[in-house]
Amino acid sequence: MPDKILLIACGAIARELVRIRQLNGWEHVDIQCLTPELHNRPERIPAAVRAKIDSHASRYRKVFVAYADCGTGGALDRVLDQYDVERIPGAHCYEFFTGSETFRNLAEAEPGSFYLTDFLTRHFERLVIKGLGLDRLPQLKSAYFGNYRRLVYLAQSDSGALRDLARRHAATLGLDFELHRCGDAPLSALLQPVLAD
């Protein structure tokens, strides 16, 4: 029987997962990432996860999925139920980066919040500006972001360069900027019970 664990993950959290695996000494965990572009097409996430399970699971004693629901409307859970595979709880990565209670507090303090992670800060141009077509149709900015009031940067790292970049992204969108440092601890705590064995 294989003794390794397969972690199927969103490519947007690959750096964090590799860092957490290394810090915890989880050499028995293999990480397989799906393209982060699925964030813009969440209806494709369940089929992509299914394909990854079908092609790799037989070589592992356990499979765990490092996705929240991520906009699939429960479709990801229906796929995972067929395989008896668990995932990270929550609606989206913002929640597991901060912890559920902290995220709830942030959302209640200002419902009109747009969130960036380290990954989304680095790839803002590709995933937000080009991904939403704002490079071609800048007038869509008010349609997409008109109801937002602030941009909250959920920082996993202490990078001043990323903080400054996130602040510029807030200015691009015409939003107030707020920094919330979360590091890797909330995500690591969620993974510990399933990956540490």
N, CA, C and O of each residue as an XYZ file, in Angstrom:
788
protein
N       0.863     -1.193      0.000
C       0.000      0.000      0.000
C       0.898      1.242      0.000
O       1.831      1.323      0.799
N       0.634      2.190     -0.868
C       1.447      3.411     -0.874
C       1.353      4.127      0.470
O       0.325      4.057      1.144
N       2.419      4.810      0.856
C       2.402      5.490      2.148
C       2.384      7.004      2.017
O       2.506      7.717      3.013
N       2.236      7.492      0.810
C       2.246      8.937      0.603
C       0.831      9.502      0.513
O      -0.139      8.784      0.271
N       0.752     10.816      0.716
C      -0.506     11.548      0.596
C      -0.409     12.464     -0.612
O       0.600     13.141     -0.814
N      -1.462     12.478     -1.409
C      -1.542     13.395     -2.546
C      -2.371     14.606     -2.144
O      -3.506     14.477     -1.687
N      -1.792     15.769     -2.318
C      -2.481     17.029     -2.060
C      -2.757     17.681     -3.413
O      -1.840     18.179     -4.067
N      -4.014     17.677     -3.828
C      -4.424     18.322     -5.079
C      -4.802     19.752     -4.730
O      -5.666     19.987     -3.885
N      -4.153     20.705     -5.384
C      -4.271     22.088     -4.929
C      -4.443     23.061     -6.079
O      -4.122     22.770     -7.231
N      -4.954     24.214     -5.727
C      -5.001     25.344     -6.646
C      -3.588     25.896     -6.800
O      -2.883     26.081     -5.808
N      -3.176     26.155     -8.018
C      -1.848     26.706     -8.267
C      -1.628     28.060     -7.617
O      -0.486     28.482     -7.439
N      -2.709     28.750     -7.260
C      -2.575     30.061     -6.619
C      -2.030     29.966     -5.199
O      -1.605     30.974     -4.634
N      -2.037     28.765     -4.613
C      -1.503     28.621     -3.260
C      -0.290     27.687     -3.229
O       0.088     27.192     -2.168
N       0.312     27.449     -4.385
C       1.440     26.520     -4.464
C       2.616     26.947     -3.592
O       3.181     26.118     -2.878
N       2.991     28.208     -3.635
C       4.128     28.670     -2.830
C       3.897     28.433     -1.349
O       4.774     27.949     -0.635
N       2.701     28.783     -0.904
C       2.379     28.610      0.503
C       2.412     27.141      0.898
O       2.923     26.792      1.962
N       1.866     26.275      0.040
C       1.843     24.845      0.354
C       3.250     24.251      0.406
O       3.556     23.454      1.294
N       4.089     24.630     -0.525
C       5.476     24.139     -0.513
C       6.183     24.623      0.753
O       6.915     23.863      1.387
N       5.965     25.869      1.114
C       6.586     26.428      2.320
C       6.092     25.701      3.578
O       6.889     25.368      4.454
N       4.788     25.458      3.666
C       4.204     24.764      4.816
C       4.697     23.327      4.877
O       5.031     22.827      5.952
N       4.746     22.662      3.733
C       5.247     21.277      3.705
C       6.682     21.223      4.218
O       7.029     20.352      5.016
N       7.500     22.141      3.765
C       8.908     22.165      4.177
C       9.039     22.463      5.669
O       9.804     21.794      6.364
N       8.308     23.454      6.169
C       8.390     23.815      7.587
C       7.947     22.679      8.506
O       8.473     22.520      9.608
N       6.972     21.890      8.042
C       6.458     20.785      8.848
C       7.181     19.465      8.602
O       6.918     18.476      9.286
N       8.088     19.444      7.632
C       8.798     18.203      7.328
C       7.910     17.113      6.753
O       8.125     15.929      7.015
N       6.928     17.503      5.983
C       5.978     16.537      5.417
C       6.511     15.976      4.100
O       5.974     16.272      3.032
N       7.552     15.180      4.177
C       8.140     14.597      2.968
C       7.229     13.551      2.340
O       7.415     13.179      1.181
N       6.258     13.083      3.089
C       5.309     12.075      2.587
C       4.156     12.703      1.798
O       3.249     11.993      1.364
N       4.182     14.015      1.611
C       3.107     14.719      0.901
C       3.606     15.164     -0.470
O       4.591     15.895     -0.578
N       2.913     14.715     -1.514
C       3.165     15.187     -2.877
C       2.081     16.201     -3.237
O       0.905     16.004     -2.934
N       2.491     17.273     -3.880
C       1.549     18.325     -4.265
C       1.387     18.331     -5.782
O       2.373     18.395     -6.516
N       0.153     18.266     -6.244
C      -0.192     18.385     -7.658
C      -1.108     19.596     -7.794
O      -2.202     19.617     -7.229
N      -0.666     20.599     -8.540
C      -1.450     21.834     -8.663
C      -2.185     21.930     -9.995
O      -1.700     21.490    -11.037
N      -3.361     22.519     -9.918
C      -4.137     22.853    -11.109
C      -3.906     24.324    -11.430
O      -3.513     25.105    -10.563
N      -4.152     24.688    -12.664
C      -3.888     26.053    -13.103
C      -4.719     27.072    -12.312
O      -5.917     26.873    -12.111
N      -4.087     28.156    -11.867
C      -4.838     29.179    -11.133
C      -5.853     29.924    -11.991
O      -6.715     30.618    -11.452
N      -5.770     29.798    -13.298
C      -6.756     30.445    -14.173
C      -8.165     29.912    -13.936
O      -9.145     30.535    -14.344
N      -8.266     28.756    -13.275
C      -9.587     28.220    -12.949
C     -10.373     29.158    -12.021
O     -11.594     29.036    -11.919
N      -9.696     30.079    -11.351
C     -10.392     31.061    -10.520
C     -11.388     31.864    -11.345
O     -12.448     32.243    -10.848
N     -11.051     32.121    -12.593
C     -11.956     32.890    -13.452
C     -13.019     32.022    -14.106
O     -13.946     32.541    -14.727
N     -12.894     30.695    -13.973
C     -13.883     29.754    -14.526
C     -14.149     28.648    -13.501
O     -13.835     27.487    -13.763
N     -14.717     28.982    -12.348
C     -14.864     27.988    -11.274
C     -15.711     26.777    -11.632
O     -15.598     25.729    -10.996
N     -16.556     26.915    -12.644
C     -17.362     25.762    -13.046
C     -16.494     24.629    -13.611
O     -16.956     23.495    -13.740
N     -15.246     24.939    -13.944
C     -14.332     23.921    -14.476
C     -13.509     23.225    -13.385
O     -12.843     22.225    -13.652
N     -13.556     23.752    -12.166
C     -12.747     23.179    -11.081
C     -13.130     21.728    -10.779
O     -12.234     20.889    -10.692
N     -14.420     21.385    -10.614
C     -14.753     20.000    -10.260
C     -14.223     18.967    -11.258
O     -13.679     17.943    -10.846
N     -14.372     19.218    -12.549
C     -13.888     18.265    -13.549
C     -12.370     18.159    -13.535
O     -11.821     17.074    -13.727
N     -11.691     19.276    -13.308
C     -10.231     19.253    -13.252
C      -9.743     18.467    -12.041
O      -8.774     17.713    -12.134
N     -10.415     18.644    -10.904
C     -10.051     17.880     -9.698
C     -10.344     16.399     -9.925
O      -9.534     15.546     -9.563
N     -11.497     16.086    -10.523
C     -11.835     14.686    -10.816
C     -10.757     14.034    -11.685
O     -10.329     12.913    -11.414
N     -10.326     14.735    -12.719
C      -9.307     14.179    -13.616
C      -8.001     13.911    -12.867
O      -7.338     12.902    -13.109
N      -7.637     14.808    -11.968
C      -6.411     14.642    -11.193
C      -6.536     13.443    -10.246
O      -5.590     12.669    -10.098
N      -7.689     13.289     -9.610
C      -7.910     12.135     -8.736
C      -7.832     10.851     -9.554
O      -7.146      9.906     -9.167
N      -8.537     10.817    -10.687
C      -8.562      9.608    -11.522
C      -7.174      9.204    -11.998
O      -6.867      8.015    -12.087
N      -6.340     10.183    -12.303
C      -5.039      9.855    -12.878
C      -3.946      9.587    -11.836
O      -2.911      9.010    -12.171
N      -4.158      9.996    -10.584
C      -3.080      9.875     -9.601
C      -3.424      9.121     -8.324
O      -2.516      8.609     -7.669
N      -4.675      9.030     -7.947
C      -5.049      8.564     -6.604
C      -4.593      7.154     -6.279
O      -4.294      6.861     -5.122
N      -4.532      6.281     -7.259
C      -4.200      4.875     -6.970
C      -2.794      4.704     -6.407
O      -2.477      3.663     -5.831
N      -1.960      5.709     -6.568
C      -0.585      5.617     -6.073
C      -0.419      6.177     -4.662
O       0.698      6.250     -4.150
N      -1.532      6.572     -4.030
C      -1.464      7.227     -2.723
C      -2.412      6.573     -1.734
O      -3.454      6.039     -2.114
N      -2.039      6.621     -0.458
C      -2.925      6.066      0.568
C      -4.047      7.024      0.915
O      -5.082      6.606      1.433
N      -3.851      8.310      0.635
C      -4.882      9.303      0.921
C      -4.754     10.440     -0.088
O      -3.661     10.783     -0.537
N      -5.911     11.012     -0.429
C      -5.959     12.203     -1.274
C      -6.680     13.287     -0.476
O      -7.709     13.026      0.149
N      -6.139     14.496     -0.501
C      -6.786     15.639      0.120
C      -6.758     16.777     -0.883
O      -5.793     16.922     -1.635
N      -7.809     17.586     -0.900
C      -7.933     18.662     -1.876
C      -7.785     20.015     -1.189
O      -8.539     20.357     -0.278
N      -6.800     20.767     -1.645
C      -6.538     22.105     -1.102
C      -7.235     23.155     -1.963
O      -6.605     24.001     -2.598
N      -8.548     23.061     -1.952
C      -9.457     24.060     -2.511
C     -10.533     24.274     -1.471
O     -10.897     23.346     -0.748
N     -11.042     25.482     -1.392
C     -12.319     25.705     -0.718
C     -13.390     25.463     -1.790
O     -13.084     24.869     -2.823
N     -14.617     25.898     -1.579
C     -15.625     25.727     -2.628
C     -15.262     26.551     -3.860
O     -15.511     26.124     -4.988
N     -14.680     27.716     -3.653
C     -14.113     28.539     -4.743
C     -15.093     28.846     -5.865
O     -14.710     28.886     -7.035
N     -16.343     29.060     -5.518
C     -17.322     29.467     -6.527
C     -17.949     28.329     -7.306
O     -18.607     28.575     -8.317
N     -17.765     27.076     -6.864
C     -18.332     25.946     -7.606
C     -19.781     25.675     -7.220
O     -20.435     24.831     -7.832
N     -20.287     26.376     -6.221
C     -21.678     26.197     -5.815
C     -21.994     24.792     -5.331
O     -23.098     24.292     -5.543
N     -21.034     24.156     -4.684
C     -21.234     22.802     -4.164
C     -20.864     21.694     -5.130
O     -20.830     20.527     -4.739
N     -20.582     22.034     -6.400
C     -20.250     21.002     -7.392
C     -18.949     20.276     -7.047
O     -18.826     19.075     -7.288
N     -17.974     21.002     -6.481
C     -16.728     20.344     -6.078
C     -17.000     19.308     -4.988
O     -16.457     18.205     -5.038
N     -17.822     19.646     -4.020
C     -18.150     18.693     -2.951
C     -18.853     17.458     -3.492
O     -18.617     16.353     -3.004
N     -19.710     17.626     -4.488
C     -20.400     16.465     -5.058
C     -19.408     15.516     -5.721
O     -19.566     14.299     -5.633
N     -18.396     16.054     -6.376
C     -17.343     15.206     -6.961
C     -16.557     14.516     -5.860
O     -16.327     13.308     -5.928
N     -16.146     15.256     -4.857
C     -15.326     14.685     -3.792
C     -16.074     13.621     -3.005
O     -15.471     12.649     -2.551
N     -17.380     13.794     -2.837
C     -18.182     12.784     -2.145
C     -18.138     11.438     -2.873
O     -18.185     10.388     -2.231
N     -18.049     11.458     -4.184
C     -17.985     10.217     -4.962
C     -16.698      9.433     -4.689
O     -16.660      8.214     -4.852
N     -15.654     10.138     -4.275
C     -14.359      9.510     -4.024
C     -14.043      9.395     -2.526
O     -13.003      8.858     -2.145
N     -14.939      9.899     -1.692
C     -14.695      9.957     -0.248
C     -13.404     10.723      0.049
O     -12.573     10.292      0.847
N     -13.264     11.867     -0.616
C     -12.095     12.734     -0.455
C     -12.555     14.027      0.219
O     -13.617     14.559     -0.102
N     -11.753     14.522      1.149
C     -12.071     15.761      1.845
C     -11.334     16.937      1.198
O     -10.381     16.764      0.438
N     -11.809     18.131      1.528
C     -11.166     19.364      1.084
C     -11.037     20.312      2.267
O     -11.566     20.053      3.347
N     -10.334     21.398      2.049
C     -10.256     22.447      3.058
C     -11.652     23.046      3.217
O     -12.309     23.336      2.218
N     -12.116     23.238      4.451
C     -13.445     23.828      4.620
C     -13.450     25.313      4.261
O     -12.419     25.986      4.305
N     -14.619     25.798      3.910
C     -14.769     27.220      3.641
C     -15.238     27.504      2.231
O     -15.295     26.623      1.373
N     -15.571     28.769      2.024
C     -16.118     29.199      0.741
C     -15.030     29.539     -0.273
O     -15.223     29.358     -1.475
N     -13.883     30.034      0.207
C     -12.833     30.481     -0.712
C     -11.509     30.577      0.029
O     -11.461     30.453      1.253
N     -10.436     30.798     -0.718
C      -9.097     30.812     -0.126
C      -8.911     31.957      0.860
O      -8.105     31.846      1.783
N      -9.633     33.045      0.685
C      -9.493     34.156      1.626
C      -9.833     33.695      3.036
O      -9.203     34.110      4.008
N     -10.825     32.844      3.132
C     -11.248     32.339      4.437
C     -10.198     31.421      5.048
O      -9.936     31.510      6.248
N      -9.586     30.536      4.252
C      -8.606     29.663      4.883
C      -7.257     30.336      5.081
O      -6.453     29.859      5.882
N      -6.985     31.426      4.380
C      -5.756     32.175      4.671
C      -5.856     32.946      5.986
O      -4.867     33.079      6.706
N      -7.043     33.449      6.297
C      -7.202     34.265      7.507
C      -7.722     33.482      8.703
O      -7.509     33.875      9.850
N      -8.402     32.379      8.435
C      -9.199     31.706      9.454
C     -10.623     32.211      9.345
O     -10.850     33.380      9.036
N     -11.577     31.339      9.595
C     -12.995     31.680      9.365
C     -13.464     32.867     10.185
O     -14.127     33.758      9.655
N     -13.134     32.898     11.459
C     -13.623     33.980     12.313
C     -13.055     35.330     11.894
O     -13.781     36.322     11.831
N     -11.761     35.364     11.609
C     -11.140     36.612     11.174
C     -11.740     37.082      9.859
O     -12.012     38.270      9.685
N     -11.947     36.149      8.931
C     -12.532     36.550      7.657
C     -13.944     37.089      7.851
O     -14.320     38.089      7.238
N     -14.715     36.439      8.689
C     -16.072     36.904      8.964
C     -16.049     38.333      9.518
O     -16.865     39.172      9.134
N     -15.111     38.593     10.417
C     -14.987     39.946     10.983
C     -14.613     40.973      9.920
O     -15.158     42.077      9.897
N     -13.677     40.605      9.037
C     -13.292     41.516      7.952
C     -14.480     41.812      7.038
O     -14.724     42.960      6.669
N     -15.212     40.759      6.681
C     -16.346     40.922      5.762
C     -17.476     41.732      6.402
O     -18.117     42.546      5.737
N     -17.713     41.506      7.685
C     -18.778     42.254      8.359
C     -18.391     43.718      8.559
O     -19.248     44.600      8.506
N     -17.110     43.978      8.787
C     -16.660     45.361      8.977
C     -16.866     46.187      7.712
O     -17.196     47.371      7.792
N     -16.674     45.572      6.545
C     -16.894     46.263      5.272
C     -17.261     45.223      4.221
O     -16.382     44.608      3.618
N     -18.585     45.023      3.995
C     -19.008     44.047      2.989
C     -18.471     44.359      1.590
O     -18.298     43.449      0.778
N     -18.207     45.630      1.304
C     -17.694     46.025     -0.008
C     -16.182     45.935     -0.069
O     -15.501     46.919     -0.359
N     -15.654     44.734      0.210
C     -14.201     44.530      0.208
C     -13.790     43.605     -0.928
O     -14.412     42.570     -1.165
N     -12.746     43.995     -1.612
C     -12.117     43.162     -2.639
C     -10.811     42.670     -2.036
O     -10.048     43.460     -1.479
N     -10.545     41.358     -2.142
C      -9.400     40.766     -1.456
C      -8.315     40.359     -2.442
O      -8.593     39.849     -3.527
N      -7.079     40.596     -2.038
C      -5.916     40.110     -2.770
C      -5.058     39.270     -1.841
O      -4.890     39.591     -0.665
N      -4.515     38.182     -2.390
C      -3.514     37.364     -1.710
C      -2.158     37.714     -2.313
O      -2.080     38.545     -3.218
N      -1.098     37.094     -1.825
C       0.214     37.307     -2.440
C       0.170     36.955     -3.922
O       0.664     37.708     -4.762
N      -0.423     35.812     -4.237
C      -0.491     35.356     -5.633
C      -1.263     36.347     -6.498
O      -0.795     36.735     -7.568
N      -2.433     36.754     -6.043
C      -3.238     37.679     -6.844
C      -2.580     39.043     -6.970
O      -2.780     39.745     -7.961
N      -1.803     39.416     -5.975
C      -1.060     40.672     -6.067
C      -0.003     40.568     -7.158
O       0.147     41.482     -7.970
N       0.731     39.456     -7.179
C       1.763     39.247     -8.208
C       1.175     39.175     -9.615
O       1.786     39.657    -10.569
N      -0.001     38.578     -9.748
C      -0.580     38.284    -11.063
C      -1.841     39.105    -11.350
O      -2.707     38.691    -12.121
N      -1.924     40.251    -10.726
C      -3.091     41.127    -10.852
C      -3.377     41.496    -12.309
O      -4.521     41.435    -12.761
N      -2.339     41.875    -13.028
C      -2.510     42.290    -14.428
C      -3.119     41.159    -15.257
O      -4.061     41.377    -16.020
N      -2.577     39.955    -15.102
C      -3.035     38.811    -15.904
C      -4.423     38.330    -15.486
O      -5.274     38.076    -16.338
N      -4.657     38.202    -14.172
C      -5.899     37.584    -13.712
C      -7.041     38.566    -13.500
O      -8.204     38.204    -13.684
N      -6.735     39.790    -13.120
C      -7.807     40.765    -12.870
C      -7.988     41.689    -14.072
O      -9.076     41.759    -14.644
N      -6.937     42.390    -14.453
C      -7.073     43.367    -15.540
C      -7.377     42.669    -16.866
O      -8.389     42.963    -17.502
N      -6.516     41.755    -17.284
C      -6.759     41.052    -18.553
C      -7.842     39.992    -18.392
O      -8.670     39.806    -19.283
N      -7.836     39.289    -17.244
C      -8.811     38.221    -17.019
C     -10.248     38.704    -17.049
O     -11.140     37.976    -17.487
N     -10.479     39.919    -16.590
C     -11.827     40.492    -16.607
C     -12.070     41.394    -17.814
O     -13.144     41.979    -17.948
N     -11.080     41.505    -18.685
C     -11.240     42.302    -19.900
C     -11.098     43.795    -19.703
O     -11.473     44.571    -20.582
N     -10.561     44.217    -18.559
C     -10.432     45.652    -18.296
C      -9.372     46.315    -19.166
O      -9.398     47.532    -19.349
N      -8.447     45.536    -19.701
C      -7.443     46.094    -20.608
C      -8.087     46.509    -21.930
O      -7.648     47.469    -22.563
N      -9.118     45.791    -22.340
C      -9.805     46.090    -23.595
C     -11.006     47.017    -23.401
O     -11.318     47.843    -24.259
N     -11.670     46.862    -22.256
C     -12.881     47.644    -21.982
C     -12.789     48.262    -20.586
O     -13.450     47.798    -19.656
N     -11.973     49.306    -20.438
C     -11.767     49.894    -19.103
C     -13.049     50.425    -18.460
O     -13.113     50.583    -17.241
N     -14.061     50.699    -19.271
C     -15.324     51.193    -18.724
C     -16.016     50.139    -17.855
O     -16.926     50.464    -17.091
N     -15.584     48.871    -17.971
C     -16.170     47.824    -17.136
C     -15.745     47.928    -15.672
O     -16.343     47.296    -14.802
N     -14.712     48.725    -15.403
C     -14.217     48.841    -14.029
C     -15.330     49.238    -13.061
O     -15.434     48.675    -11.972
N     -16.157     50.198    -13.450
C     -17.232     50.629    -12.539
C     -18.291     49.536    -12.379
O     -18.888     49.405    -11.310
N     -18.526     48.754    -13.428
C     -19.498     47.659    -13.319
C     -18.992     46.575    -12.369
O     -19.754     46.045    -11.560
N     -17.697     46.250    -12.471
C     -17.118     45.206    -11.618
C     -16.856     45.685    -10.197
O     -17.095     44.949     -9.239
N     -16.371     46.902    -10.054
C     -15.853     47.354     -8.759
C     -16.605     48.537     -8.153
O     -16.196     49.062     -7.118
N     -17.696     48.959     -8.785
C     -18.421     50.124     -8.311
C     -18.999     49.990     -6.910
O     -19.179     50.993     -6.220
N     -19.291     48.770     -6.481
C     -19.861     48.565     -5.145
C     -18.816     48.240     -4.090
O     -19.153     48.056     -2.921
N     -17.562     48.167     -4.488
C     -16.486     47.922     -3.517
C     -16.030     49.240     -2.916
O     -16.091     50.283     -3.567
N     -15.578     49.189     -1.684
C     -15.079     50.365     -0.987
C     -13.592     50.265     -0.665
O     -12.885     51.271     -0.635
N     -13.127     49.042     -0.425
C     -11.722     48.883     -0.045
C     -11.142     47.615     -0.659
O     -11.859     46.671     -0.994
N      -9.823     47.627     -0.793
C      -9.064     46.442     -1.181
C      -8.315     45.989      0.068
O      -7.581     46.768      0.675
N      -8.502     44.733      0.447
C      -7.813     44.164      1.602
C      -6.754     43.199      1.087
O      -7.056     42.194      0.445
N      -5.513     43.534      1.386
C      -4.405     42.661      1.007
C      -4.147     41.694      2.149
O      -3.695     42.098      3.221
N      -4.435     40.410      1.920
C      -4.201     39.349      2.897
C      -2.795     38.818      2.670
O      -2.586     37.930      1.843
N      -1.847     39.353      3.393
C      -0.433     39.062      3.148
C      -0.007     37.759      3.806
O      -0.131     37.589      5.019
N       0.495     36.843      2.988
C       1.066     35.616      3.524
C       2.544     35.811      3.846
O       3.091     35.109      4.697
N       3.188     36.753      3.177
C       4.608     37.026      3.396
C       4.758     38.434      3.968
O       3.788     39.184      4.077
N       5.983     38.773      4.328
C       6.269     40.113      4.860
C       6.908     41.009      3.803
O       7.604     41.966      4.142
N       6.680     40.710      2.537
C       7.323     41.439      1.457
C       6.805     42.874      1.345
O       5.622     43.107      1.100
N       7.720     43.829      1.532
C       7.368     45.231      1.338
C       7.040     45.523     -0.109
O       6.184     46.359     -0.399
N       7.721     44.835     -1.029
C       7.457     45.042     -2.453
C       6.037     44.620     -2.811
O       5.355     45.317     -3.562
N       5.583     43.476     -2.274
C       4.213     43.031     -2.546
C       3.195     43.967     -1.898
O       2.153     44.257     -2.487
N       3.495     44.438     -0.692
C       2.597     45.381     -0.025
C       2.425     46.644     -0.871
O       1.311     47.131     -1.057
N       3.552     47.169     -1.383
C       3.489     48.380     -2.210
C       2.740     48.117     -3.512
O       1.998     48.974     -3.993
N       2.937     46.934     -4.077
C       2.242     46.569     -5.308
C       0.735     46.467     -5.056
O      -0.064     46.954     -5.857
N       0.351     45.842     -3.958
C      -1.076     45.728     -3.617
C      -1.688     47.107     -3.415
O      -2.829     47.347     -3.812
N      -0.931     48.016     -2.797
C      -1.413     49.398     -2.610
C      -1.650     50.063     -3.970
O      -2.633     50.783     -4.144
N      -0.753     49.826     -4.934
C      -0.942     50.391     -6.278
C      -2.169     49.785     -6.957
O      -2.895     50.483     -7.665
N      -2.404     48.491     -6.745
C      -3.591     47.858     -7.326
C      -4.867     48.487     -6.760
O      -5.840     48.692     -7.486
N      -4.853     48.790     -5.463
C      -6.007     49.457     -4.851
C      -6.254     50.803     -5.518
O      -7.395     51.163     -5.806
N      -5.169     51.548     -5.764
C      -5.298     52.851     -6.424
C      -5.840     52.687     -7.842
O      -6.673     53.480     -8.281
N      -5.374     51.669     -8.558
C      -5.859     51.394     -9.912
C      -7.368     51.197     -9.919
O      -8.061     51.653    -10.829
N      -7.871     50.510     -8.889
C      -9.306     50.236     -8.810
C     -10.081     51.351     -8.123
O     -11.309     51.302     -8.060
N      -9.378     52.359     -7.605
C     -10.037     53.458     -6.913
C     -10.581     53.059     -5.549
O     -11.606     53.580     -5.110
N      -9.890     52.123     -4.870
C     -10.356     51.617     -3.581
C      -9.398     52.002     -2.463
O      -8.203     52.183     -2.696
N      -9.920     52.126     -1.256
C      -9.066     52.302     -0.087
C      -8.250     51.030      0.102
O      -8.672     49.938     -0.278
N      -7.077     51.198      0.695
C      -6.176     50.065      0.891
C      -6.119     49.685      2.363
O      -6.029     50.546      3.238
N      -6.172     48.369      2.625
C      -5.991     47.864      3.987
C      -5.112     46.625      3.936
O      -5.317     45.732      3.113
N      -4.140     46.585      4.820
C      -3.231     45.446      4.932
C      -3.663     44.572      6.095
O      -3.887     45.063      7.201
N      -3.778     43.277      5.843
C      -4.032     42.312      6.910
C      -3.000     41.188      6.777
O      -3.032     40.417      5.818
N      -2.099     41.106      7.735
C      -1.074     40.054      7.714
C      -1.652     38.770      8.297
O      -2.134     38.758      9.429
N      -1.604     37.714      7.538
C      -2.108     36.436      8.053
C      -1.043     35.356      8.069
O      -1.184     34.377      8.801
N       0.029     35.502      7.278
C       1.074     34.486      7.266
C       0.538     33.142      6.821
O      -0.480     33.068      6.132
N       1.224     32.074      7.216
C       0.828     30.725      6.824
C       0.107     29.967      7.936
O      -0.403     28.871      7.707
N       0.061     30.541      9.138
C      -0.442     29.791     10.295
C      -1.876     29.273     10.138
O      -2.113     28.103     10.437
N      -2.850     30.083      9.683
C      -4.212     29.543      9.567
C      -4.310     28.375      8.581
O      -4.968     27.376      8.871
N      -3.666     28.493      7.430
C      -3.699     27.404      6.452
C      -2.965     26.182      6.983
O      -3.449     25.061      6.826
N      -1.821     26.374      7.601
C      -1.060     25.263      8.165
C      -1.883     24.524      9.217
O      -1.855     23.294      9.280
N      -2.612     25.269     10.039
C      -3.432     24.645     11.082
C      -4.544     23.784     10.483
O      -4.886     22.745     11.047
N      -5.108     24.197      9.357
C      -6.138     23.398      8.691
C      -5.565     22.116      8.081
O      -6.228     21.079      8.059
N      -4.342     22.200      7.593
C      -3.726     21.050      6.940
C      -3.140     20.052      7.936
O      -3.046     18.861      7.639
N      -2.752     20.524      9.097
C      -2.069     19.685     10.084
C      -2.802     18.370     10.386
O      -2.168     17.315     10.365
N      -4.102     18.392     10.663
C      -4.760     17.144     11.030
C      -4.800     16.100      9.909
O      -4.822     14.900     10.184
N      -4.809     16.546      8.656
C      -4.932     15.580      7.554
C      -3.614     15.201      6.922
O      -3.504     14.144      6.301
N      -2.601     16.057      7.073
C      -1.321     15.780      6.418
C      -0.233     15.303      7.370
O       0.766     14.734      6.930
N      -0.411     15.523      8.647
C       0.633     15.190      9.598
C       0.744     13.687      9.857
O       1.773     13.225     10.350
N      -0.286     12.925      9.538
C      -0.237     11.483      9.851
C       0.619     10.761      8.871
O       0.781      9.545      8.970
